[in-house]
Amino acid sequence: MSAGAGEDPSEGNAEANDAEGATKAFDPEAFDEALKQVLSSAGGELLFRFTEHSVIGEKIAAVRLGDGEARLIALVILPPHGDPLRVEPVEDSENPLAPLAKSYASLVDAWEAAA
């Protein structure tokens, strides 16, 4: 068997790049930095975050964007294995943390009103 017959060097590199991309996607510091950028550009605030949610391995943050009637509470979800980041408004999300995010945002409002 010749050296090039069963081996495509680009396949090995692609697999290494895929694994490297998945590892980078799960870097907690990169997730935190992405959150900071989104929140600073959108004028939002972080309510809470979990670096790994359950056995699924998702990274999830609850955020609040905007004020008053235009306020949006959303989950920012980074799935495992390098899948794309998702932003789900809590009203549309089936994630079990969505009701918690909505309740926590109300609690933060109450704290701010009392301060």
Backbone as a ProteinNet text record, in pm:
[ID]
protein_1_A
[PRIMARY]
MSAGAGEDPSEGNAEANDAEGATKAFDPEAFDEALKQVLSSAGGELLFRFTEHSVIGEKIAAVRLGDGEARLIALVILPPHGDPLRVEPVEDSENPLAPLAKSYASLVDAWEAAA
[TERTIARY]
84.7	0	89.3	61.6	145.3	109.4	196.9	178	54.9	17.3	-96	-224.6	-222.3	-339.8	-455.2	-436	-548.5	-551.2	-457.7	-447.4	-456.2	-547.1	-557.8	-516.6	-400.6	-352.2	-450.1	-528.8	-622.9	-734.1	-767.6	-871.2	-826.8	-705.4	-654.7	-652.8	-611.8	-609	-748.8	-844.4	-982	-1037.3	-1009.2	-1057.6	-992.7	-864.8	-796.1	-854.4	-881.2	-939.5	-1078.6	-1159.6	-1293	-1284.4	-1194.1	-1179.3	-1130.8	-1039.6	-989.1	-1100	-1184.2	-1296.1	-1394.7	-1422.1	-1514.8	-1457	-1326.3	-1263.1	-1270.2	-1242.2	-1249.5	-1391.7	-1490.7	-1629.2	-1669.2	-1602.6	-1637.6	-1548	-1465.1	-1379.9	-1466.9	-1476	-1561.3	-1525	-1396.7	-1355.8	-1407.3	-1407.4	-1458.7	-1609	-1679.8	-1824.3	-1851.2	-1776.3	-1792.2	-1760.9	-1655.7	-1618.3	-1726.5	-1782.5	-1891.5	-2011.5	-2043	-2153	-2126.7	-2004.5	-1970.2	-1987.3	-1941.1	-1951.5	-2097.2	-2177.4	-2318.8	-2388.7	-2364.7	-2432.6	-2388.2	-2260.5	-2215.3	-2266.5	-2272.1	-2320.9	-2472.5	-2543.6	-2690	-2742.4	-2654.1	-2697.3	-2774.9	-2732.3	-2802.8	-2726.2	-2784.2	-2717.6	-2731.8	-2631.3	-2629.6	-2710.9	-2806	-2883.8	-2815.7	-2781.5	-2706.2	-2650.5	-2555.7	-2500.8	-2459.6	-2466.6	-2418.8	-2316.7	-2195.6	-2095.5	-2120.6	-2187.5	-2230.6	-2364.1	-2465	-2600.1	-2627.4	-2653.5	-2690.9	-2595.5	-2643.1	-2560.2	-2546.7	-2625.9	-2621.5	-2489.2	-2435.2	-2308.4	-2321.6	-2441.4	-2460.9	-2409.4	-2365.1	-2336.1	-2453.8	-2511.6	-2632.9	-2618.3	-2661.7	-2668.1	-2805.4	-2857.6	-2982	-2943.8	-3000.1	-2968.5	-3095.8	-3081.7	-3193.3	-3143.9	-3219.3	-3183.4	-3295	-3260	-3359.1	-3427.5	-3520.5	-3593.4	-3742.6	-3821.4	-3965.6	-4034.1	-4121.8	-4198.2	-4108.9	-3996.6	-3905.7	-3809.6	-3824.2	-3732.1	-3747.1	-3634.7	-3631.4	-3546.6	-3602.2	-3526.6	-3501.9	-3376.7	-3341.4	-3237.7	-3232.2	-3127	-3026.4	-2900	-2791.9	-2736.5	-2746.1	-2713.5	-2601	-2495.2	-2385.9	-2393.1	-2443.6	-2452	-2313	-2306.4	-2177.5	-2129.5	-2005.4	-1944	-1936.2	-1926.9	-1905.1	-2027.3	-2146.1	-2267.5	-2283.2	-2358	-2367.2	-2439.3	-2399.6	-2461.7	-2605.2	-2698	-2838.8	-2880.9	-2971	-3034.3	-3183.5	-3244.1	-3386.4	-3458.5	-3554.6	-3638.2	-3706.9	-3715	-3770	-3915.1	-3989.2	-4128.7	-4140.4	-4037.4	-4039.5	-3958.7	-3888.3	-3795.9	-3865.1	-3826	-3872.2	-3768.2	-3659.9	-3554.9	-3608.9	-3581.1	-3633	-3581.3	-3476.1	-3425.5	-3498.5	-3581.2	-3652.6	-3743.4	-3827.2	-3910.4	-3826.9	-3715.7	-3627	-3570.6	-3531	-3476.6	-3580.4	-3702.5	-3810.1	-3836.9	-3842.3	-3865.2	-3749.8	-3628.5	-3512.2	-3507.9	-3545.3	-3550	-3650.8	-3764.5	-3864.3	-3809.2	-3734.4	-3672.4	-3570.9	-3491.2	-3394.5	-3468	-3580.3	-3661.2	-3707	-3751.7	-3798.5	-3684	-3565.2	-3449.5	-3415.2	-3415.9	-3381.6	-3484.8	-3611.6	-3717.1	-3704.1	-3659	-3645.8	-3519.8	-3424.2	-3295.6	-3304.4
-117.3	0	123.6	217.2	336.3	434.7	526.5	620.3	706.9	737.9	826	752.2	620.3	546.1	550.8	519	516.1	634.5	723.7	833.1	966.2	1046.4	1182.3	1275.1	1339.1	1422.4	1533.3	1579.9	1687.1	1638.1	1507.2	1454.5	1463.9	1423.8	1431.2	1574.4	1665.3	1805.7	1859	1819.6	1866.8	1816.5	1690.6	1637	1709.4	1736.3	1808.8	1948.6	2012.9	2146.5	2143.1	2040.2	2028.2	2011.3	1926.1	1904.1	2031.7	2100.7	2225.5	2329.5	2337	2431.1	2401.2	2273.4	2236.2	2274.3	2254.1	2290.7	2441.2	2517.8	2662.8	2707.4	2642.4	2681.3	2659.6	2568.5	2538.9	2607.6	2697.7	2771.9	2866.9	2846.4	2932.8	3080.1	3110.2	3249.7	3309.5	3232	3281.4	3304.2	3215.3	3231.7	3358.5	3378.2	3498.4	3624.7	3618.9	3735.4	3766.8	3664.3	3685.9	3749	3702.5	3761.5	3908.9	3939.9	4079	4168	4119.8	4198.7	4222	4116.4	4129.1	4224.2	4207.4	4290.1	4436.1	4460.7	4599.6	4666.9	4594.3	4655.2	4672.5	4586.2	4593.4	4665.5	4703.5	4771	4680.6	4556.8	4461	4426	4334.2	4287.7	4136.8	4078.8	3935.6	3908.6	3816.6	3776.6	3660.8	3555.7	3443.3	3362.4	3273.9	3184.1	3052.3	2949.4	2816.4	2777.2	2742.7	2705.3	2567.7	2481.6	2354.2	2318.8	2307.7	2277.4	2129.1	2061.3	1919.7	1830.8	1717.1	1621.6	1660.5	1756.1	1798.6	1867.2	1938.5	2006.7	2146.1	2201.8	2336.4	2440.2	2550.7	2668.6	2762.1	2811.4	2892.2	3015.8	3128.4	3252.3	3313.8	3373.4	3449.4	3596.7	3669.6	3810.9	3893.1	4020.6	4114.2	4228.1	4255.8	4360.3	4463.3	4589.7	4695.6	4731.2	4827.1	4875.6	4883.6	4888.9	4910.1	4806.9	4855.8	4767.7	4695	4756.1	4696.8	4595.8	4569.3	4479	4336.1	4270.6	4131.6	4051.7	3941.2	3847.1	3726.2	3686.1	3578.6	3486	3366.1	3270.8	3272.3	3280.1	3266.7	3127	3043	2901	2863.1	2808	2753.3	2602.1	2535.3	2389.2	2325.4	2197.8	2128.7	2102.8	2066.7	2018.6	2123.8	2252	2356.2	2398.4	2353.4	2398.2	2548.2	2617.5	2763.5	2812	2927.1	2995.2	3032.2	3017.3	3053.8	3155.3	3243.8	3336	3310.3	3273	3239.7	3331.4	3411.4	3485.1	3385.2	3416.5	3318.9	3284.1	3377.4	3349.3	3240.8	3227.4	3130	3004.5	3003	2894	2779.2	2658.7	2539.4	2492.1	2564.9	2529.9	2543.4	2447.4	2453.6	2573	2638.4	2755.8	2884.2	2880	3000	3058.6	2978.5	3036.6	3092.6	3027.5	3076.9	3213.8	3229.3	3357.3	3468	3437.8	3537.2	3575.5	3476.9	3503.2	3581	3544.8	3613.3	3759	3784.4	3922.6	4004.1	3943.7	4012.6	4040.7	3946.6	3965	4079.4	4085.8	4194.7	4328.5	4332.3	4455	4496.7	4400.5	4430	4482.1	4421.3	4468.9	4612	4639.9	4774.4	4876.5	4838.7	4929.9	4958.3	4859.5	4874.8	4952.2	4957.6	5022.6	5173.2
0	0	0	-87.9	-96.1	14.1	40.7	150.8	131.7	7.3	-14.8	-43	-57.7	-102.3	-3.5	120.1	212.6	307.1	289.6	384.7	312.7	354.6	303.1	415.7	403.3	512.6	551	455.9	488.6	579.9	572.2	661.3	806.1	834.3	970.9	1021.6	935.6	975.4	999.8	916.9	934.9	1066.9	1099.2	1225.9	1342.4	1331	1437.7	1451.2	1336.7	1341.5	1401.6	1368.3	1426.3	1577.2	1622.5	1766.4	1833.8	1767.9	1824.1	1830	1726.7	1724.9	1835.4	1859.4	1966.3	2101.9	2117.1	2243.1	2263.9	2160.3	2172.2	2203.2	2143.2	2166.1	2311.6	2380.5	2519	2620.2	2576.7	2668	2750.6	2884	2966.6	2955.8	2942.3	2929.2	2799.6	2691.2	2563.5	2572.1	2641.1	2660.2	2740.3	2848.6	2930.5	2850.6	2769.6	2688.8	2585.6	2523.3	2427.4	2496.8	2617.3	2693.9	2723	2767.2	2798.2	2675.8	2560.5	2437.9	2399.3	2405.3	2369.7	2465.5	2594.3	2693.4	2686.7	2662.6	2654.5	2527.7	2417.1	2293	2293.7	2364.4	2367.1	2490.8	2581.2	2702.8	2796.2	2807.6	2892.1	3017.2	3093	3214.7	3228.2	3290.3	3316.7	3442.3	3432.9	3550.1	3622	3548.4	3602.7	3487.7	3520.1	3417.3	3480.2	3398.7	3436.2	3331	3374.5	3274.8	3217.4	3290.5	3232.6	3292.1	3206.7	3251.3	3233.7	3341.2	3345.7	3267.2	3228.1	3154.6	3008.1	2963.8	2824.2	2793.5	2891	2871.9	2812.7	2810.2	2757.5	2856.3	2802.3	2882.5	2861	2970.9	2961.5	3048.3	2994.2	3071	3049.9	3155.4	3145.3	3142.9	3047.8	3032.7	3023.6	3056.7	3042.1	2954.2	2849.6	2754	2748.3	2743.1	2729.1	2859.7	2849.9	2966.6	2936.5	3040.7	3028.1	2940.6	2853.4	2764.7	2664.1	2630.6	2532.2	2594.6	2723.2	2791.9	2740.9	2722.7	2677.4	2774.4	2821.6	2903.8	2815	2806.4	2714.2	2775.5	2719.6	2752.9	2638.9	2673.5	2576.6	2599.1	2495.9	2510.9	2415.6	2471.9	2392.3	2403.6	2297.9	2301.7	2297.7	2330.9	2327.7	2185.4	2174.5	2050.9	1941.8	1979.5	1880.8	1802.1	1841.9	1774.3	1796.5	1708.5	1718.9	1844.6	1889.3	2001.9	1965	2061.4	2039.5	2144	2105.4	2198.8	2189.4	2302.6	2305.7	2403.5	2356.6	2452	2544.8	2674.1	2768.7	2736.9	2676.9	2642.4	2535.6	2451	2341.8	2371.5	2483.6	2513.3	2586.1	2549.9	2621	2722.3	2733.8	2828.4	2970.5	3058.3	3195.4	3276.3	3231.2	3301.9	3262.1	3158.9	3113.5	3221.7	3289	3395.5	3511.1	3541.4	3646.4	3608.2	3483.6	3437.6	3449.7	3411.9	3420.1	3566.1	3653.2	3795.6	3857.3	3820.9	3876.6	3831.1	3706.1	3656.9	3736.9	3770.8	3853.7	3993	4046.2	4177.3	4174.1	4068.6	4053.8	4046.7	3974.4	3968.1	4107.2	4187.1	4323.1	4409.5	4397.3	4472.7	4433.9	4302.9	4256.5	4303.7	4306	4351.6	4501.1	4576.6	4721.5	4760.9	4672.9	4705.4	4703
[MASK]
+++++++++++++++++++++++++++++++++++++++++++++++++++++++++++++++++++++++++++++++++++++++++++++++++++++++++++++++++++

